Amino acid sequence: MTVKIRAMMMVGGLLGATTIAGAQTVKVTAPMELTEASVTDVQAALTAGRMSSVQLVKLYLARIAAYDHAGPELNSLIRINPKAGAEAAVLDAERRAGKVRGPMHGIPVIIKDNYDTGDMPTSAGSLAMATSQPARDGFVVKKLRDAGAIILGKSNLHELAAGITSISSLGGQTRNPYDPTRCPGGSSGGTGAAIAASFATVGWGSDTCGSIRIPSAFNALVGLRPTQGLVSRRGIVPLSHTQDIGGPLARTVTDLAIALDVSVGYDSEDAVTSVLRDTPVPKFQASLDKNALRGARIGLFLPYFRDTDAEIADTVRAAIAAMRAQGATVVDVPMAEFDTLMANTSVINLETKFDLIDYLRTIPNAPVKSLRDILDRGLYDRQLEVRFRVIDTILNADSEQHRTALARQVALRARMERILDSLQLDAIAYPTVRQKPTLVGDVQNGGTCNLGAQSGLPSISVPAGFAGDGLPIGIELLGKGFTDTRLVAMAYAFEQSGSRRLAPSTTPALVAGRAPVAAPIVVTTRARGLVATTRITLDRVHSVLRWSATVQNTGGAPLSALVLRRTGDAGRISGPISGAVASGTTSASIAIPAGASRVSARLLGPGQSSGNGSFPLTYADRVAFERGRLTVAMYTGAGVEPIEVKVGR
């Protein structure tokens, strides 16, 4: 087939929300469906000769063209690697010659744009660093390329990785593919959104306080913050040398394990990895065990169930119950002194200013020299202003405050490991984030990321399920230092009990290389001399339901209303209580019976004979349509009972 891929006007491969124009025609064959395809799926197709890596790159670029700055406009990528196709051709030639480097050979991946690439600028999302060109690849990037991976593109992030909603002056606002009105988590939100949308097989982010785990939770992905020392920090734009660490985000635990095996290793240029100099490197793929939860002991960490959204708490507890069903023993872990123990353990704001200066000294002809340069030139997103100016007030890298925070981190780690030892726990479990993804522009609350980040202990986020509004929920497992493979094995075993991941509806499989075009559904409702014709279009790509309706009256009772109704939705949901402020109660969690019906949208009212409109397509409405629970209901002046006709199926 031949498809039109919208050309991406580039400056050094740079993408922008207003830079897509024109069209170029490329030949794309589709030997397999890439939506949700795993590393092993794609590698099997390459091995069998059903596709080449060159074709694979084109297919992923078609998905990016359809959905990143079009369709739901996820805005997940800052730049595309202009040499990706050429690199794929070299790897195809190696394969034909009988050389396959490993499971990542010829596989396209996405990396966060704070990973140094010697052939592309590394911006960290900052307009000030749009042309900042490192002299060489960072440690992880080199390992990826040595393993045969293709760097397809570099993803957006919260500027300088200094936040968790993924907005930057160079990349703009990234959106969540499960609900584009919401944030994807951060700071690696561009990677999270891109991998959730199947723009590549696996992506890499960095975690200083949750920046791998939060976007994993918000995009139904699995992501590990490794034990500090397993992954080199060299070639990652620093936010805090003490707390920074890189790692992958993936759609399956197997993909994560493959990616971790490429990521970890000793680096003579990063002293923190000296722990691996004389010890075997962990083997993640070899550690996968479907029975890993049998006999495991999991602690339900109660401090992180405070101030938690009811649906999130219920979903995480259900995930814990599933682990118990697989043979795990679960015990409650209260910790009255937790808040005191955690206080003043972050060193991020104390290190950023000086770490950034040190990093920029390594960049030939760096466009800026410091955070002060960025502030003076106004080259930052306004949402970062307070954070950046606070950071710039720190006077000395070596201060009593910094030394105290480091000492408190050591105490935190020791205390958590004593708890794990004394209760003979393999891990403690809690919600990855205690609140749902925030709306774009709002502050994200409910973080639990500081425990893993400030203790240096490994922690993994795994999909636990979905809220009633279709937003993903993650569960986090934290273990003792260097038990990373054990955490991944338990996550794998949990995944085998039933997948808790669903692909986002806004980025479906392409049709002839393009986003599918929604076809209207026509529903005719007749009752008591009235005939209503309703055209409904469920546009999943844009998350919009569009409608038009006309009513003919042939002498019957007048129309009272034409509405869209939804039935079902049994279960427990939480939400705001309209008009309840005076009573002091603003939200509630309540059970919904299986046969309940409610009005999703009013289409026409009394005296109206025609109309049209649109409204956001909710997750509940999408599910109701797929399951035959969405109807057009007509109410007449002759009675209150509606005449209903099922929409679609």
C-alpha positions in Angstrom: 0.0 0.0 0.0 1.0 3.6 -0.4 0.3 6.0 2.4 0.8 9.7 2.9 3.1 10.5 5.9 2.8 14.1 6.8 6.3 15.5 6.5 7.9 16.9 9.6 9.7 20.1 9.0 12.9 19.9 11.0 15.8 21.9 12.2 18.2 19.1 13.1 15.2 16.8 13.3 13.2 19.1 15.6 9.5 18.7 15.8 7.1 21.4 16.8 3.4 21.7 17.3 3.2 24.2 14.3 5.9 22.7 12.1 4.0 19.9 10.4 3.0 20.7 6.8 3.0 19.3 3.3 3.1 15.6 2.5 5.6 13.1 1.3 4.7 9.7 -0.2 6.5 6.6 1.0 6.0 3.0 0.3 4.9 1.1 3.4 4.0 -2.5 3.6 2.2 -3.8 6.7 3.3 -7.4 7.4 2.1 -7.2 11.0 0.0 -4.9 13.2 2.3 -2.9 15.4 -0.2 -1.7 17.9 0.8 -3.3 21.2 3.5 -5.4 19.5 6.2 -6.5 21.9 9.9 -6.7 21.3 9.6 -10.5 20.9 6.7 -10.1 18.5 8.7 -7.7 16.3 11.9 -9.7 16.6 10.1 -12.8 15.5 8.7 -11.0 12.4 12.2 -9.8 11.6 13.8 -13.2 12.1 11.1 -14.9 9.9 11.6 -12.3 7.1 8.1 -11.0 7.3 9.4 -7.5 7.5 12.6 -5.6 7.5 13.8 -3.0 10.0 13.5 -0.3 7.2 9.8 -1.2 6.9 9.4 -1.2 10.6 10.8 2.3 10.9 8.3 3.5 8.2 5.4 1.8 10.0 6.2 3.5 13.3 6.7 6.9 11.6 3.3 6.5 10.1 1.8 6.0 13.6 3.7 9.1 14.8 2.4 11.1 11.9 -1.2 10.0 12.5 -1.3 10.6 16.3 1.5 12.8 17.7 0.7 16.2 16.0 -2.5 15.0 14.4 -5.5 13.1 15.8 -5.3 13.3 19.6 -2.2 15.5 19.3 -0.2 13.7 22.0 2.9 15.9 21.4 5.1 13.2 22.8 8.2 13.7 20.7 10.6 16.6 20.3 12.6 15.2 17.4 12.8 12.3 15.0 16.2 10.8 14.1 16.7 11.7 10.4 19.1 8.8 10.1 16.7 6.1 11.5 16.0 4.7 8.1 19.6 4.5 7.1 20.6 2.9 10.4 17.8 0.3 9.9 19.2 -0.5 6.5 22.6 -1.2 8.0 21.1 -3.5 10.6 19.0 -5.3 7.9 22.3 -5.9 6.0 23.9 -7.4 9.1 20.9 -9.7 9.6 21.1 -10.9 6.0 24.8 -11.6 6.6 23.9 -13.8 9.6 24.9 -11.3 12.3 22.2 -10.6 14.9 23.4 -8.7 17.9 20.6 -9.8 20.3 16.9 -9.3 21.0 17.1 -5.6 20.3 18.7 -5.9 16.9 16.8 -3.7 14.4 14.2 -2.7 17.0 13.2 1.1 17.0 13.1 2.7 20.5 12.3 6.1 21.9 14.7 7.9 24.3 14.0 10.9 26.5 15.6 14.1 25.2 17.9 14.4 28.2 20.0 11.4 26.9 23.1 12.5 25.1 23.3 11.6 21.4 26.4 12.4 19.5 24.4 12.8 16.2 21.5 14.8 17.5 21.0 17.7 19.9 20.1 17.0 23.5 17.7 19.7 24.8 16.3 18.4 28.1 13.1 20.2 26.8 14.7 23.6 27.1 14.5 26.2 24.4 17.9 27.4 25.6 19.4 24.0 24.7 17.6 23.4 21.4 20.9 23.3 19.6 23.1 21.8 22.4 25.1 19.1 20.7 27.0 16.6 22.8 30.3 15.3 21.5 29.3 11.7 21.9 26.6 9.2 22.9 25.9 8.8 26.6 26.6 5.4 28.2 23.1 3.9 27.9 22.6 5.3 24.3 25.9 3.6 23.3 24.8 0.3 24.8 21.5 0.6 22.9 23.2 1.2 19.6 25.8 -1.6 20.3 22.8 -3.9 20.9 21.4 -3.0 17.5 18.6 -0.8 18.7 17.5 2.1 16.4 17.0 5.5 18.1 13.8 6.4 16.3 13.2 9.7 18.2 13.7 11.7 21.3 10.8 12.4 23.6 9.4 15.5 25.3 9.9 15.8 29.1 9.1 18.2 31.9 11.7 21.0 31.3 15.1 20.0 32.6 13.2 17.0 34.2 12.2 19.4 37.0 8.5 18.3 37.3 5.9 15.7 36.8 3.4 17.0 34.2 5.6 17.0 31.1 5.6 20.6 29.8 8.6 22.3 28.4 9.5 25.5 26.5 10.9 23.4 23.5 8.4 20.5 23.5 5.2 22.1 24.8 2.7 20.1 26.7 2.5 16.3 26.2 -0.9 14.8 26.6 -2.1 11.5 28.0 -3.3 9.0 25.3 -6.0 7.6 27.6 -7.5 11.1 28.0 -5.8 13.9 26.1 -7.2 16.5 28.4 -4.9 15.1 31.1 -1.2 14.9 31.8 0.8 11.8 31.0 2.9 12.0 34.2 6.5 13.2 34.2 9.1 14.0 33.8 9.4 11.2 31.3 5.9 11.8 30.1 6.8 12.0 26.5 8.4 8.5 26.6 5.4 7.2 28.5 2.8 8.6 26.0 4.9 7.4 23.0 5.2 3.9 24.2 1.6 3.7 25.3 0.6 4.8 21.8 2.9 2.2 20.2 5.2 4.7 18.5 8.1 2.3 19.3 8.5 -1.0 21.2 10.3 0.3 24.3 11.3 3.8 25.6 13.9 5.1 28.0 13.3 7.8 30.7 15.1 9.0 33.8 13.9 9.0 37.4 15.0 11.6 40.0 11.8 11.4 42.0 9.2 9.2 40.1 9.9 10.2 36.5 9.9 6.6 35.3 7.3 5.3 37.6 4.7 8.1 37.4 4.4 8.0 33.6 4.4 4.2 33.8 1.4 4.4 36.1 -0.4 7.0 34.0 0.1 5.2 30.7 -0.5 1.5 31.8 3.2 0.7 31.4 5.7 -1.1 33.5 8.8 0.8 34.6 11.6 0.1 37.1 13.7 2.7 39.0 16.8 0.5 39.5 19.0 0.4 42.6 21.3 3.4 42.4 24.5 2.2 40.8 23.1 -0.4 38.3 22.8 2.2 35.5 25.4 4.8 34.6 24.3 8.5 34.8 26.9 9.6 32.2 25.3 11.3 29.3 22.0 12.1 31.0 21.4 15.8 31.6 21.5 16.0 35.4 18.8 17.2 37.8 20.5 15.7 40.8 23.6 13.5 40.6 22.6 11.8 43.9 19.1 10.8 42.8 19.2 10.6 39.0 19.0 7.2 37.3 17.9 6.1 33.8 15.7 3.2 32.9 13.2 1.8 30.4 9.4 2.0 30.2 7.6 -0.9 28.4 4.2 -2.4 27.7 5.1 -5.8 29.1 7.4 -7.1 31.8 9.3 -9.2 29.3 10.0 -6.2 27.2 11.2 -4.3 30.3 13.5 -7.2 31.2 15.1 -7.2 27.7 15.5 -3.4 27.9 17.1 -3.6 31.4 19.6 -6.2 30.3 20.8 -3.6 27.7 20.8 -0.7 30.2 22.7 -2.0 33.3 26.5 -2.3 33.5 29.7 -0.9 34.9 31.0 2.4 33.6 34.5 3.4 34.5 33.5 7.1 34.0 30.7 7.0 36.6 31.9 6.0 40.1 28.4 5.2 41.3 28.5 2.0 39.1 31.6 0.8 40.9 29.3 -1.7 42.7 29.3 -3.7 39.4 33.1 -3.6 38.7 33.8 -6.9 40.4 30.4 -8.5 40.6 28.2 -10.2 37.9 25.7 -7.9 36.2 22.1 -8.7 37.0 20.3 -10.8 34.3 16.7 -9.6 34.1 15.3 -11.7 31.3 16.7 -14.9 32.8 15.1 -14.0 36.2 11.5 -14.1 34.8 9.5 -16.6 36.7 5.7 -17.1 36.5 5.8 -18.7 40.0 7.8 -15.8 41.6 4.9 -14.8 43.9 4.5 -18.3 45.3 5.9 -18.0 48.9 6.7 -14.3 48.5 5.9 -11.9 51.4 4.4 -8.6 50.4 3.9 -5.7 52.9 0.9 -3.4 52.3 2.5 -0.1 53.1 -0.2 1.8 55.0 1.3 5.3 55.0 0.9 5.6 51.3 -2.9 4.7 51.5 -3.6 8.0 53.3 -5.3 10.7 51.2 -5.7 8.3 48.3 -8.4 8.4 45.7 -10.9 5.7 46.6 -10.8 4.0 43.2 -7.0 3.9 43.2 -6.9 2.4 46.7 -9.5 -0.2 45.8 -7.7 -1.2 42.6 -4.4 -1.5 44.3 -5.9 -3.6 47.1 -7.5 -5.8 44.4 -4.0 -6.2 42.8 -2.6 -7.2 46.2 -5.4 -9.8 46.5 -4.5 -11.2 43.1 -0.9 -11.6 44.4 -2.2 -13.4 47.5 -4.1 -15.7 45.2 -0.8 -16.6 43.4 0.7 -17.7 46.7 2.0 -14.5 48.3 1.6 -13.7 52.0 0.4 -10.2 52.6 0.9 -8.3 55.8 0.1 -4.8 56.8 3.0 -2.4 57.4 2.1 0.6 59.5 4.8 3.2 60.2 3.8 6.0 62.5 7.2 7.7 62.2 7.2 7.7 58.3 6.6 11.4 57.8 9.4 12.4 60.2 11.7 9.9 58.5 11.0 11.2 55.1 11.3 14.9 56.0 14.3 16.8 54.4 15.7 13.9 52.5 15.5 15.4 49.0 18.7 16.9 47.6 17.3 17.8 44.1 17.0 21.6 44.6 20.4 21.6 46.3 22.2 20.0 43.4 20.5 21.0 40.1 22.2 24.4 39.7 25.7 23.0 40.1 25.2 19.8 38.3 23.8 21.6 35.2 26.9 23.9 35.2 29.2 20.9 35.3 27.3 19.2 32.5 27.2 22.2 30.2 31.0 22.5 30.5 31.2 19.1 28.7 29.2 20.4 25.7 31.3 22.0 22.9 30.1 25.5 22.2 27.2 25.1 24.7 24.5 27.7 23.9 24.1 28.5 27.6 26.5 28.0 30.5 24.1 27.9 33.5 20.6 28.1 34.8 21.2 31.8 35.4 21.8 32.2 31.6 18.5 30.5 30.9 16.7 32.7 33.4 18.3 35.9 32.1 17.4 35.1 28.5 13.8 34.1 29.3 14.3 30.7 27.6 12.0 28.6 29.8 8.3 27.8 30.2 6.5 30.1 32.6 5.4 27.1 34.7 9.0 26.5 35.6 9.8 30.0 36.7 9.3 29.7 40.5 11.2 26.3 40.6 14.1 27.6 38.6 14.4 30.9 40.5 14.4 29.0 43.8 17.1 26.6 42.6 19.2 29.5 41.4 19.2 31.0 45.0 21.3 28.1 46.3 24.8 29.6 46.9 27.1 26.6 47.5 27.2 23.0 46.4 28.7 21.9 49.7 26.4 23.1 52.5 25.3 21.9 55.9 21.8 21.5 54.5 23.1 19.3 51.7 25.2 17.2 54.1 22.2 16.8 56.5 19.9 15.7 53.6 22.4 13.1 52.5 22.8 11.7 56.0 19.0 11.5 56.3 18.9 9.5 53.0 21.3 7.0 54.5 19.1 6.7 57.6 16.0 6.3 55.5 17.5 3.5 53.4 18.7 1.7 56.5 15.3 2.0 58.2 13.4 0.7 55.2 15.8 -2.2 54.8 15.4 -3.1 58.5 11.7 -3.2 58.1 12.0 -5.4 55.1 14.4 -7.7 56.9 12.5 -7.8 60.2 9.2 -8.8 58.6 11.0 -11.0 56.0 9.4 -9.1 53.2 10.3 -9.4 49.5 8.7 -6.0 48.9 6.3 -3.4 50.2 3.4 -2.4 48.0 1.5 0.9 47.6 -0.1 3.0 44.9 2.4 4.5 42.4 0.4 7.7 42.6 -2.4 8.3 45.0 -4.4 10.6 42.7 -5.5 10.4 39.1 -3.6 12.1 36.3 -4.3 15.8 36.6 -5.9 18.0 33.9 -3.5 19.8 31.7 -2.4 23.0 33.4 -3.2 21.8 36.9 -0.8 20.7 39.7 -0.4 16.9 40.1 -0.8 15.7 43.7 -0.6 12.3 45.4 3.0 11.3 44.7 4.7 8.4 46.5 7.9 8.6 44.4 10.2 10.1 47.1 10.6 6.8 49.0 12.4 5.0 46.3 14.2 8.1 45.0 15.5 9.3 48.3 16.4 5.9 49.7 18.1 4.7 46.5 16.1 1.4 46.8 14.7 -0.2 43.7 11.0 0.2 42.9 8.8 -1.0 40.0 5.5 0.3 38.8 3.1 -2.2 37.2 -0.4 -1.7 35.8 -3.0 -2.6 38.4 -6.1 -1.8 36.4 -8.3 1.2 35.4 -10.6 3.6 37.2 -14.2 4.0 36.1 -13.3 6.9 33.9 -10.7 4.8 32.0 -7.6 6.2 33.5 -4.8 3.7 34.3 -3.8 2.9 37.9 -0.3 1.6 38.9 0.9 -0.4 41.8 4.5 0.0 43.0 6.7 -2.6 44.6 9.8 -1.5 46.5 12.5 -3.9 47.7 15.9 -4.0 49.3 18.9 -2.7 47.4 20.0 -4.9 44.5 16.9 -7.0 44.6 15.9 -5.6 41.2 15.6 -8.9 39.4 13.4 -10.2 42.2 11.0 -7.3 41.8 10.9 -7.8 38.0 10.2 -11.5 38.5 7.3 -10.8 40.9 5.9 -8.2 38.5 6.1 -10.8 35.7 4.3 -13.4 37.9 1.6 -10.8 38.6 1.2 -10.0 34.9 0.7 -13.7 34.2 -2.4 -13.7 36.4 -4.1 -11.5 33.8 -3.1 -8.4 31.8 -4.2 -5.2 33.4 -3.2 -3.2 30.4 -5.5 -2.0 27.6 -4.3 0.0 24.6 -5.5 3.7 24.5 -8.5 4.2 22.2 -7.2 7.4 20.8 -4.3 5.7 18.9 -5.9 2.6 17.2 -4.4 0.5 14.4 -3.9 2.4 11.2 -6.0 1.7 8.2 -4.1 1.9 4.9 -1.4 3.8 6.8 -3.8 6.4 8.2 -5.8 7.0 11.3 -9.2 5.3 10.9 -12.1 7.6 9.9 -15.1 7.2 12.1 -18.3 6.3 10.2 -21.6 7.7 11.4 -24.2 5.4 12.9 -27.9 6.1 12.1 -30.5 5.3 14.7 -34.2 5.6 13.9 -36.6 5.8 16.8 -40.4 5.6 16.3 -43.2 6.1 18.8 -46.7 7.5 18.9 -46.5 9.4 15.7 -42.9 10.6 16.2 -40.0 9.5 14.1 -36.5 10.6 15.3 -33.4 10.1 13.1 -30.1 10.4 15.0 -26.7 10.3 13.4 -23.9 9.5 15.9 -20.2 9.4 15.2 -17.9 8.0 17.9 -14.6 9.5 17.1 -12.2 7.6 19.3 -9.1 9.2 17.9 -10.2 12.7 19.0 -12.3 11.4 22.0 -15.4 13.2 20.7 -19.0 12.0 20.2 -20.7 14.0 17.4 -24.4 13.9 16.7 -27.2 15.4 14.7 -30.9 14.6 15.1 -34.2 15.4 13.4 -37.7 14.6 14.6 -40.8 14.4 12.4 -44.2 14.6 14.0 -47.0 12.9 12.0 -49.8 13.9 14.4 -48.6 12.2 17.5 -47.8 13.4 21.0 -45.2 16.2 21.2 -41.6 15.4 21.9 -40.4 15.8 25.5 -36.8 14.9 25.0 -34.4 12.8 22.9 -31.4 11.6 24.9 -28.5 9.3 24.8 -28.7 6.8 27.7 -26.2 4.4 29.1 -27.0 1.3 31.1 -24.8 -1.0 33.2 -21.5 0.3 34.8 -22.0 -2.0 37.8 -19.3 -1.5 40.5 -18.0 1.1 42.8 -17.2 4.6 41.6 -16.1 7.8 43.2 -16.8 11.4 42.2 -17.9 14.9 43.2 -21.2 15.6 44.7 -22.8 18.5 43.0 -24.1 21.2 45.3 -22.8 19.5 48.5 -20.3 22.1 49.6 -22.6 23.5 52.3 -22.6 20.1 54.0 -18.9 19.9 53.9 -18.9 16.8 51.7 -17.6 17.3 48.1 -17.0 13.7 46.9 -18.1 10.1 47.6 -17.5 6.5 46.7 -20.7 4.5 46.1 -21.8 1.2 44.7 -23.7 1.2 41.3 -26.2 -1.6 40.6 -25.8 -3.7 37.5 -29.1 -2.5 35.9 -28.7 1.2 36.5 -29.4 3.6 33.6 -28.5 7.3 33.3 -28.6 10.0 30.7 -25.2 10.5 29.0 -26.3 13.5 27.0 -29.5 15.4 26.2 -29.9 15.8 22.4 -33.2 17.5 21.9 -35.7 19.1 24.3 -39.4 20.1 24.2 -40.5 21.8 21.0 -37.2 21.1 19.2 -37.3 19.3 15.9 -33.6 19.3 15.0 -30.2 19.9 16.4 -26.6 18.9 16.4 -23.5 19.1 18.6 -20.6 17.3 20.1 -19.2 16.5 23.5 -16.1 14.7 24.9 -16.4 10.9 24.5 -16.0 9.4 27.9 -14.5 6.1 28.6 -17.7 4.8 30.1 -19.6 5.8 26.9 -17.0 4.0 24.8 -17.3 0.8 26.9 -21.1 1.0 26.8 -21.0 1.3 23.0 -18.7 -1.7 22.6 -20.9 -3.8 24.9 -24.2 -2.8 23.5 -25.3 -0.6 26.4 -25.7 2.8 24.7 -29.1 3.7 23.4 -31.1 6.6 21.9 -34.2 7.1 24.1 -37.2 9.2 23.0 -39.6 10.6 25.6 -43.0 11.9 24.4 -45.8 13.8 26.0 -47.9 10.7 26.0 -46.0 9.1 28.9 -42.7 9.0 30.8 -41.5 5.6 29.6 -38.9 6.0 26.8 -38.8 4.3 23.5 -35.1 3.1 23.2 -33.0 1.9 20.3 -29.6 0.4 20.8 -26.7 2.4 19.2 -24.6 0.3 16.8 -24.3 -3.2 18.2 
